[in-house]
Amino acid sequence: MSYLMSNYIPLPVTFIKGNGCYLTDNNGLVYLDALCGVAVTGLGHSHPKISEAIQSQAQQLLHTSNWYHIQHQETLAETLCKLADMDAAFFCNSGAEANEAAIKIARLHASANQINEPIILTAKQGFHGRTMATLSATGNSKVQAGFAPLVSEFIHVNFNDVEAIQKYESNPRIVAVMLEPIQGESGVIVPDADYLNHVQEICQKNNWLLILDEVQTGIGRTGKMFAHQYNQITPDILTLAKGLGNGVPIGACIAKGNAAKLLTPGTHGSTFGGNPLVCRVASTVLDVIKQDNLLNNVNVMSDYIVSSFTEKLKAVDSVLEIRAKGLMIAIELTKECTQLLQQALDKKLLINITGQSIRLLPPLIINKEQADEMIDIICELVSQL
């Protein structure tokens, strides 16, 4: 009997340690991790610099509260803002909390402009979290099922459809557009190259905030520090989590211009958000990405993995499309493939299945030998469908 609530259906394996791109279970079996805890452990498991930062900081100070200055928080905020060309940061514990902060800033933006009952446009099949507000922002009825009444101030439009956003320009209640640069949970849905540029133009024309949810795409996952940098734009609000802490829970909501000034004393807070431990670890993550030139590795390995899949699967009828941006990779199939989750596990490979797509989120540190191991197993499984 388990005393855990039944909202998860875990696979029949228990991991007890990790090293780099590999995990070891309680039977001593070793698995290649091509999921990274859903885009979290980008630097791999038990990275020596991350472990040292955790140990060192734990021996000094874990928590004080935000009633006092926290130097590691100040340092991390400065680094992130300079990397993203933003002005101010708020730290929390997760991506959902970062998106909650973004939604609250949008509400304050509405209040400052005397807009009652504000509405935020979000994308169908997007994913922004599982709190009541972020669940409502999420454009997926399956995720929302059973939780009505939802927060009603969201309208979901088609992703990668500029006209779907333009048609709301005459609606005086719209105050923001909230999007993932690439839809991760829906299967690595990559929009047109200029989509975000057009969305930003619409937002600037109408005094709407552009909120980019980079909880999954941020921190080097796509081959740039932030995915929106491919578009050479800067959003009003940027949300981060997952890879920022490499397994330590931290989220960040970063803002620019007027949006950076709207959270004032008493308007928002977090007991654990931005504590000395998580901020020191996050700063170390950013240092390692820079020092080890991991963005270059992401791009090199992405090209290699995608070209390998394209060549090896070109004659497989069940393969509909291969999508990728950096180390966000999806292989869409013509049929349901949930059985591949267990089959891959049996071959000591961790993957994800979303809809009819295999989703791969390998570590940013993956090398050619490890990539070949992943590619060979996936191609074998897909060819047997």
C-alpha positions in Angstrom: 0.0 0.0 0.0 1.2 3.5 -0.9 0.3 6.5 1.2 0.8 8.8 -1.9 -2.1 10.3 -3.6 -2.9 8.7 -7.0 -2.3 11.7 -9.3 0.8 10.0 -10.8 1.3 6.7 -12.4 5.0 6.1 -12.0 6.8 3.6 -14.2 8.1 0.5 -12.3 11.6 1.8 -11.6 13.2 3.6 -8.7 16.4 5.6 -9.2 18.9 6.0 -6.4 21.8 7.9 -8.0 22.8 9.6 -11.2 26.0 10.6 -13.0 26.1 12.8 -16.0 23.6 11.6 -18.6 22.9 8.3 -16.7 20.7 7.2 -13.8 21.1 4.0 -11.7 18.2 2.2 -10.2 17.9 0.3 -6.9 18.9 -2.9 -8.7 22.1 -1.4 -10.0 20.9 -1.1 -13.6 22.0 2.0 -15.6 19.7 4.0 -17.9 20.4 6.8 -20.4 18.3 9.8 -19.4 16.9 11.5 -22.5 14.2 13.3 -20.6 16.2 15.2 -17.9 13.3 15.2 -15.4 11.3 17.0 -18.2 14.0 19.5 -19.2 15.3 20.1 -15.7 18.7 18.5 -15.3 20.4 20.1 -18.3 23.9 19.8 -16.8 23.2 16.1 -16.1 23.1 14.4 -12.7 25.5 15.0 -9.8 27.4 17.7 -11.7 30.5 18.4 -9.5 30.1 22.2 -9.5 26.4 22.0 -8.7 27.0 19.5 -5.9 29.8 21.6 -4.5 27.6 24.7 -4.6 24.8 22.9 -2.8 27.1 21.5 -0.1 29.0 24.7 0.5 25.9 26.8 0.7 24.0 24.3 2.9 26.9 24.6 5.4 26.5 28.4 5.4 22.9 29.4 5.2 19.7 28.0 3.7 17.0 30.5 4.5 16.3 33.9 6.0 13.2 35.2 4.2 12.7 38.1 1.8 12.4 40.5 4.8 16.2 40.8 4.5 18.6 41.3 1.6 19.9 38.1 0.1 23.2 38.6 -1.8 22.9 35.4 -3.9 19.5 36.6 -5.0 20.8 40.0 -6.0 23.7 38.4 -7.9 21.4 36.0 -9.8 18.9 38.7 -10.6 21.6 40.9 -12.1 23.0 38.0 -14.2 19.6 36.9 -15.6 18.6 40.5 -16.4 21.8 41.2 -18.3 21.5 37.9 -20.2 17.9 38.6 -21.1 18.1 42.4 -21.5 15.5 42.9 -18.7 15.3 45.2 -15.7 14.1 43.3 -12.7 13.4 39.8 -11.4 11.1 38.1 -8.9 12.1 34.6 -7.6 9.7 31.8 -6.7 9.8 28.0 -6.6 8.4 26.7 -9.9 7.3 27.6 -13.4 3.7 27.7 -12.4 4.5 30.3 -9.7 6.6 32.3 -12.2 3.6 32.4 -14.5 1.3 33.3 -11.6 3.5 36.3 -11.0 3.4 37.2 -14.7 -0.4 37.0 -14.7 -0.6 39.3 -11.6 1.7 41.8 -13.3 -0.7 41.8 -16.3 -3.6 42.4 -13.9 -1.7 45.4 -12.4 -1.0 46.7 -15.9 -4.7 46.6 -16.5 -5.4 48.4 -13.2 -2.9 51.1 -14.1 -4.7 51.6 -17.4 -8.2 51.7 -15.8 -9.1 48.4 -17.6 -11.8 46.5 -15.7 -12.1 42.7 -16.2 -8.9 42.3 -18.1 -8.3 39.4 -20.5 -5.1 37.6 -21.4 -4.8 35.8 -24.8 -3.1 32.4 -24.6 -2.6 29.6 -27.1 -4.6 26.5 -27.6 -2.6 23.4 -26.6 -0.2 25.6 -24.6 0.8 24.7 -21.1 1.5 27.2 -18.3 1.1 25.2 -15.0 -1.5 23.5 -12.7 -2.4 26.2 -10.3 -5.9 27.6 -10.8 -4.8 30.6 -12.8 -2.1 28.9 -14.8 -4.5 25.9 -15.4 -7.0 28.4 -16.8 -4.3 29.9 -19.0 -3.4 26.5 -20.3 -5.2 25.8 -23.5 -5.9 22.1 -23.0 -9.3 20.9 -21.9 -8.0 17.5 -20.7 -5.7 19.3 -18.2 -8.6 21.5 -17.1 -11.2 18.7 -16.8 -12.9 18.5 -13.4 -11.6 21.9 -12.1 -14.4 24.2 -13.1 -15.1 27.0 -12.5 -11.9 28.2 -14.0 -10.4 31.7 -13.9 -12.4 33.1 -16.8 -10.2 36.0 -17.9 -8.3 34.0 -20.6 -9.1 33.5 -24.3 -7.3 30.7 -26.1 -6.4 31.3 -29.7 -4.7 29.1 -32.3 -0.9 28.9 -31.9 1.3 30.2 -34.8 -1.7 32.2 -36.1 -1.1 35.9 -36.1 -4.5 36.7 -37.5 -6.1 34.9 -34.5 -4.5 37.5 -32.3 -5.1 40.5 -34.6 -8.9 40.0 -34.5 -8.9 40.9 -30.8 -7.3 44.3 -31.4 -10.6 46.0 -31.0 -11.3 44.4 -27.7 -10.6 47.0 -24.9 -10.3 44.3 -22.2 -7.2 42.6 -23.7 -4.1 43.5 -21.7 -1.5 40.8 -22.6 -0.6 37.9 -24.8 1.0 34.9 -23.0 2.8 32.3 -25.1 5.5 29.6 -25.1 8.0 30.3 -27.9 7.8 26.6 -28.6 5.0 24.4 -27.2 6.7 21.7 -25.2 4.1 19.7 -23.6 2.1 19.5 -26.8 5.0 17.8 -28.6 7.6 20.4 -29.5 5.4 22.5 -31.7 7.8 25.1 -33.4 6.0 28.1 -34.9 7.0 30.1 -38.0 10.3 31.9 -37.6 8.7 35.4 -37.5 5.7 34.5 -35.5 6.8 36.1 -32.2 8.0 39.2 -34.1 4.5 39.8 -35.4 3.0 39.1 -32.0 5.2 41.6 -30.4 4.3 44.2 -33.0 0.6 43.7 -32.2 1.3 44.0 -28.5 3.3 47.2 -28.8 0.7 48.7 -31.0 -2.1 48.0 -28.5 -0.2 48.6 -25.2 -0.5 44.8 -24.4 2.2 43.0 -22.5 4.0 40.2 -24.3 4.6 37.4 -21.8 6.9 34.6 -22.9 6.8 31.4 -20.9 10.3 29.9 -21.3 10.0 27.6 -18.4 10.9 24.7 -20.7 12.6 26.5 -23.6 14.9 28.7 -21.5 18.4 28.2 -20.0 20.0 26.9 -23.2 17.5 24.2 -24.1 17.0 25.5 -27.7 20.7 26.4 -28.4 20.4 30.0 -27.2 20.0 31.0 -23.6 16.4 32.0 -24.3 14.4 30.8 -27.3 13.0 34.2 -28.1 16.6 35.4 -28.8 16.2 33.6 -32.2 13.7 36.4 -33.0 16.0 39.2 -31.7 13.1 40.5 -29.5 12.7 41.3 -25.8 9.4 40.5 -24.2 7.8 42.6 -21.4 7.8 39.6 -19.1 9.9 36.3 -19.2 9.2 33.3 -17.0 11.8 30.7 -16.2 12.2 27.5 -14.1 13.2 23.9 -14.9 16.8 24.1 -16.1 17.6 27.2 -14.1 18.2 25.1 -10.9 19.3 21.7 -12.5 17.0 20.0 -10.0 16.9 22.5 -7.2 13.3 24.1 -7.3 13.5 27.7 -8.5 11.4 29.9 -10.7 11.9 33.4 -12.0 9.6 36.1 -13.4 11.7 38.7 -15.2 10.3 42.0 -16.5 11.3 45.0 -18.5 10.2 48.6 -18.7 6.9 49.5 -16.9 6.2 45.9 -16.3 9.2 45.7 -14.1 7.8 48.4 -11.8 4.3 47.1 -11.1 5.1 44.7 -8.3 5.4 47.0 -5.3 5.7 46.2 -1.6 2.9 44.0 -0.4 1.6 43.1 -3.9 3.3 39.7 -4.2 5.7 37.4 -2.3 7.0 33.9 -1.7 8.3 32.4 1.6 10.9 30.3 0.0 11.4 32.1 -3.2 15.0 33.2 -4.0 16.5 31.7 -0.9 20.4 31.6 -0.7 20.7 28.0 -1.6 18.6 28.0 -4.8 20.0 31.3 -6.0 23.6 30.2 -5.6 22.9 27.0 -7.4 21.2 28.8 -10.3 24.1 31.2 -10.6 26.4 28.2 -10.8 24.2 26.6 -13.5 24.6 29.8 -15.6 28.3 29.9 -15.0 28.8 26.3 -16.1 26.7 26.9 -19.3 29.0 29.8 -20.2 32.3 28.3 -19.1 31.7 24.9 -20.8 30.3 26.6 -24.0 27.2 24.3 -23.7 25.1 26.4 -26.1 27.5 25.4 -28.9 27.2 21.7 -27.8 23.4 22.0 -27.9 23.5 23.2 -31.5 26.1 20.7 -32.7 24.4 17.8 -31.1 20.9 18.9 -32.3 22.1 19.0 -35.9 23.7 15.5 -35.4 20.7 13.9 -33.7 18.1 15.4 -36.2 20.2 14.4 -39.3 20.7 10.9 -37.9 17.0 10.4 -37.2 16.1 11.8 -40.6 18.4 9.4 -42.4 17.6 6.3 -40.3 13.8 6.8 -40.3 13.3 8.1 -43.8 11.8 4.7 -45.0 9.7 4.2 -41.9 6.0 4.7 -42.9 4.9 5.4 -39.3 7.1 8.5 -39.0 5.1 11.6 -39.9 7.5 14.4 -38.9 10.7 15.2 -37.0 10.6 18.5 -35.1 13.4 20.1 -33.2 14.9 23.3 -31.8 18.1 22.7 -30.0 17.7 19.7 -27.7 13.9 19.9 -27.8 13.2 17.1 -30.2 10.0 15.3 -31.2 9.3 12.4 -33.6 5.6 12.5 -34.6 4.1 9.2 -35.6 1.0 8.2 -37.5 -0.3 6.1 -34.6 -0.6 6.0 -30.9 2.7 5.0 -29.3 2.3 5.1 -25.5 3.6 1.5 -25.4 7.0 2.9 -26.4 7.4 4.5 -22.9 7.8 1.0 -21.3 9.6 -0.5 -24.2 12.2 2.3 -24.1 12.5 1.8 -20.3 13.1 -1.9 -20.9 16.0 -0.9 -23.1 17.3 1.4 -20.4 16.3 4.6 -22.0 14.1 7.4 -20.5 11.9 9.2 -22.9 8.4 10.9 -23.0 5.4 10.3 -25.1 3.0 13.1 -25.7 0.0 12.4 -28.0 1.4 10.6 -31.0 4.9 12.0 -30.5 8.1 10.8 -28.9 9.5 13.7 -27.0 13.2 13.9 -26.2 14.9 16.4 -23.9 18.4 15.1 -23.4 21.0 16.9 -21.2 22.8 19.9 -22.7 26.0 18.0 -22.0 25.2 15.0 -24.2 28.0 13.7 -26.5 28.0 11.9 -29.8 28.4 8.4 -28.2 25.4 9.0 -25.9 23.4 10.5 -28.7 24.1 7.4 -30.8 22.9 5.2 -28.0 19.6 7.1 -27.8 19.2 7.2 -31.6 19.7 3.5 -32.1 17.2 2.5 -29.4 14.5 5.0 -30.7 15.0 3.9 -34.3 14.7 0.2 -33.3 11.5 0.8 -31.4 9.9 3.0 -34.1 10.8 0.5 -36.9 9.0 -2.3 -35.0 5.7 -0.4 -34.7 
